[in-house]
Amino acid sequence: MSQHVVIIGGGISGLSAAYDLARAGIAHTLFEKLPRLGGVIETRSQDGCVLECGPDSFLAAKPDALALVKELGLEGELIGSNDSQRTTYILKHGQLVPLPEGVMMIVPTKVMPMIRTPLLSWGTKIRMGFELLRRPRKYPDRSVAEFVVDHFGQETLDYLAEPLLSGVYGGDPRQLSAASVLPRFVEMEATKGSLGRAVMGTRSSTGGSLFKTLASGLGTMVGALATYANVRHGEVDAIENTAGGFRVRADGAWIDASNVIVATPAPAASSLLAGVDAELARLLGAIPYSSSAIVSLIFDASKFDGMRAGFGFLVPKLERDRLAACTFVATKFPHRAPEDRIMLRCFFGGIGDGAILDESDESLITITREELRRILGLTTAPLLTNISRWPRSMAQYTVGHGTRVENIKTRVAAIGGLHLAGNAYDGIGIPDCVRSGRQAAASITPI
Ligand SMILES: Cc1cc2nc3c(=O)[nH]c(=O)nc-3n(C[C@H](O)[C@H](O)[C@H](O)COP(=O)(O)OP(=O)(O)OC[C@H]3O[C@@H](n4cnc5c(N)ncnc54)[C@H](O)[C@@H]3O)c2cc1C
């Protein structure tokens, strides 16, 4: 059979794979079940504002997304987070407290801001001092909660790790794997003992902006990638082995494939691969996902009567009703809203509150406005709102994730011609997904 690759899933992972296959001259068809491409990446424009319905940026420190943006000729579109105004607040006892300067996720890199912060009690600060005395030690994979409490105590978990991680994974630190979610810190624990000693004096960012995005929105990257992809809109509902490779069924019709790249979330990959390898399907099905909703609100700046809270704020679970985080979009990324507008982006859901997706639009707006009134004192009505629901979209790297992924890779390698890409395996962020798609494409050699 001639070489023909089928890619399933038109999110950033599948599109990145299609881009490299197209450039390598390898024939492919990308199936996407929705009428639009991009998966959870979706940019809209409202009232002169660039509105991101899903992700809004990517970490600059991970090179893959940045490199792809440059290859696509979109370098001129790149903007960085406005880090000179980078204050993020954490809600504690009903008050917004600034995150102390120099905190690298959970670990302080500077002494004075840590001593001065009202975010943590003296007991925790003293404990952070004792952490400097720890000796190197290796542990079997343990939860983020166990890891953080062991090093810095419960309060650091409740007011730093949990809120920071819930913005990235929508996850529960008692379930998330330290080795998969905080690999750098686990490495430091094994080699240096103390995380504080390992990072003390280092800079918490590498100089440039911590986050990058595109001025016109991440949808522009999707649009640029789409010009390379041979797309068919249709839902794939079965994959079978054949003598020459595979056949894939979409909308009742079978299409032959020498290779298949499954670039869907793991639950979909699990059901698609049940007929190819039942054990592989079981392993994929064991990767949990959380659901989330993003509510964006656009206000007339002259009427905005709430606190203007830097880049935004995080609500620790202990303080949370429904709202988990809120970003002041144009403070974080200039040019995202005109001068006379304030745009807030509110994040709901996560592993403990998937039920938020069942709320009606009207109820979600009421909940959002009530939360913003409680936290920011904001009573102004928004000019415009936008709601996006993302059911089961964020993979949860729970304890044992590393072993699960190794087993998945072993089984995939044994099948031959099958490739996986997406946020379920080696990183949940956009740069990780770009890398996974490109690696899948690179493992297919032209014949
Ligand atoms: C709300 C939210 C905010 C986020 N914020 C950030 C952020 O700011 N920065 C960051 O780096 N990361 C962020 N992430 C994570 C990151 O955006 C995602 O992990 C990444 O975009 C996932 O891309 P993907 O292509 O692997 O999967 P998806 O985007 O989920 O795409 C998978 C595609 O497969 C399609 N599909 C599924 N089943 C089938 C089938 N059977 N047949 C055909 N098509 C199918 C789906 O319709 C979908 O289009 C965020 C995630 C979410 C949900």
The ligand as an SDF file (V2000), in Angstrom:
LIG
                    3D

 53 58  0  0  0  0  0  0  0  0999 V2000
   -9.4110   26.0100   29.2000 C   0  0  0  0  0  0  0  0  0  0  0  0
   -7.9820   25.6590   28.8960 C   0  0  0  0  0  0  0  0  0  0  0  0
   -6.9930   26.6140   29.0630 C   0  0  0  0  0  0  0  0  0  0  0  0
   -5.6630   26.2960   28.7800 C   0  0  0  0  0  0  0  0  0  0  0  0
   -4.7070   27.2600   28.8940 N   0  0  0  0  0  0  0  0  0  0  0  0
   -3.4550   27.0150   28.4630 C   0  0  0  0  0  0  0  0  0  0  0  0
   -2.5070   28.0630   28.3530 C   0  0  0  0  0  0  0  0  0  0  0  0
   -2.8070   29.2280   28.6290 O   0  0  0  0  0  0  0  0  0  0  0  0
   -1.2600   27.7630   27.9070 N   0  0  0  0  0  0  0  0  0  0  0  0
   -0.9130   26.4890   27.5300 C   0  0  0  0  0  0  0  0  0  0  0  0
    0.2430   26.2660   27.1260 O   0  0  0  0  0  0  0  0  0  0  0  0
   -1.7970   25.4780   27.5940 N   0  0  0  0  0  0  0  0  0  0  0  0
   -3.0670   25.7210   28.0260 C   0  0  0  0  0  0  0  0  0  0  0  0
   -3.9860   24.7090   28.0360 N   0  0  0  0  0  0  0  0  0  0  0  0
   -3.5810   23.3730   27.5920 C   0  0  0  0  0  0  0  0  0  0  0  0
   -3.4310   23.2780   26.0740 C   0  0  0  0  0  0  0  0  0  0  0  0
   -4.1540   24.2980   25.4510 O   0  0  0  0  0  0  0  0  0  0  0  0
   -3.9610   21.9460   25.5640 C   0  0  0  0  0  0  0  0  0  0  0  0
   -3.3550   20.8920   26.2780 O   0  0  0  0  0  0  0  0  0  0  0  0
   -3.6790   21.7590   24.0740 C   0  0  0  0  0  0  0  0  0  0  0  0
   -4.1280   22.8520   23.3080 O   0  0  0  0  0  0  0  0  0  0  0  0
   -4.3340   20.4560   23.6230 C   0  0  0  0  0  0  0  0  0  0  0  0
   -4.1610   20.3020   22.2510 O   0  0  0  0  0  0  0  0  0  0  0  0
   -4.4780   18.9060   21.5440 P   0  0  0  0  0  0  0  0  0  0  0  0
   -4.3820   19.0950   20.0940 O   0  0  0  0  0  0  0  0  0  0  0  0
   -3.6240   17.8310   22.1390 O   0  0  0  0  0  0  0  0  0  0  0  0
   -5.9580   18.5310   22.0030 O   0  0  0  0  0  0  0  0  0  0  0  0
   -7.3240   19.2810   21.6930 P   0  0  0  0  0  0  0  0  0  0  0  0
   -7.1460   20.7280   21.5980 O   0  0  0  0  0  0  0  0  0  0  0  0
   -8.2910   18.7300   22.6890 O   0  0  0  0  0  0  0  0  0  0  0  0
   -7.7070   18.7710   20.2460 O   0  0  0  0  0  0  0  0  0  0  0  0
   -8.1500   17.4630   19.9980 C   0  0  0  0  0  0  0  0  0  0  0  0
   -9.0510   17.5040   18.7630 C   0  0  0  0  0  0  0  0  0  0  0  0
   -9.4290   16.1750   18.4500 O   0  0  0  0  0  0  0  0  0  0  0  0
  -10.7790   16.2070   17.9640 C   0  0  0  0  0  0  0  0  0  0  0  0
  -11.3330   14.8690   18.0870 N   0  0  0  0  0  0  0  0  0  0  0  0
  -11.5430   14.1610   19.2230 C   0  0  0  0  0  0  0  0  0  0  0  0
  -12.0430   12.9450   18.9250 N   0  0  0  0  0  0  0  0  0  0  0  0
  -12.1380   12.8740   17.5610 C   0  0  0  0  0  0  0  0  0  0  0  0
  -12.5540   11.8570   16.6580 C   0  0  0  0  0  0  0  0  0  0  0  0
  -12.9900   10.6880   17.1090 N   0  0  0  0  0  0  0  0  0  0  0  0
  -12.5020   12.1350   15.3440 N   0  0  0  0  0  0  0  0  0  0  0  0
  -12.0700   13.3330   14.8720 C   0  0  0  0  0  0  0  0  0  0  0  0
  -11.6670   14.3380   15.6940 N   0  0  0  0  0  0  0  0  0  0  0  0
  -11.6730   14.0980   17.0330 C   0  0  0  0  0  0  0  0  0  0  0  0
  -11.4310   17.2500   18.8790 C   0  0  0  0  0  0  0  0  0  0  0  0
  -12.6300   17.7580   18.3260 O   0  0  0  0  0  0  0  0  0  0  0  0
  -10.3330   18.2930   18.9880 C   0  0  0  0  0  0  0  0  0  0  0  0
  -10.4580   19.2810   17.9980 O   0  0  0  0  0  0  0  0  0  0  0  0
   -5.3280   24.9850   28.3330 C   0  0  0  0  0  0  0  0  0  0  0  0
   -6.3260   24.0180   28.1930 C   0  0  0  0  0  0  0  0  0  0  0  0
   -7.6510   24.3430   28.4550 C   0  0  0  0  0  0  0  0  0  0  0  0
   -8.7240   23.3050   28.2630 C   0  0  0  0  0  0  0  0  0  0  0  0
  1  2  1  0
  2  3  1  0
  2 52  2  0
  3  4  2  0
  4  5  1  0
  4 50  1  0
  5  6  2  0
  6  7  1  0
  6 13  1  0
  7  8  2  0
  7  9  1  0
  9 10  1  0
 10 11  2  0
 10 12  1  0
 12 13  2  0
 13 14  1  0
 14 15  1  0
 14 50  1  0
 15 16  1  0
 16 17  1  0
 16 18  1  0
 18 19  1  0
 18 20  1  0
 20 21  1  0
 20 22  1  0
 22 23  1  0
 23 24  1  0
 24 25  2  0
 24 26  1  0
 24 27  1  0
 27 28  1  0
 28 29  2  0
 28 30  1  0
 28 31  1  0
 31 32  1  0
 32 33  1  0
 33 34  1  0
 33 48  1  0
 34 35  1  0
 35 36  1  0
 35 46  1  0
 36 37  1  0
 36 45  1  0
 37 38  2  0
 38 39  1  0
 39 40  1  0
 39 45  2  0
 40 41  1  0
 40 42  2  0
 42 43  1  0
 43 44  2  0
 44 45  1  0
 46 47  1  0
 46 48  1  0
 48 49  1  0
 50 51  2  0
 51 52  1  0
 52 53  1  0
M  END
$$$$
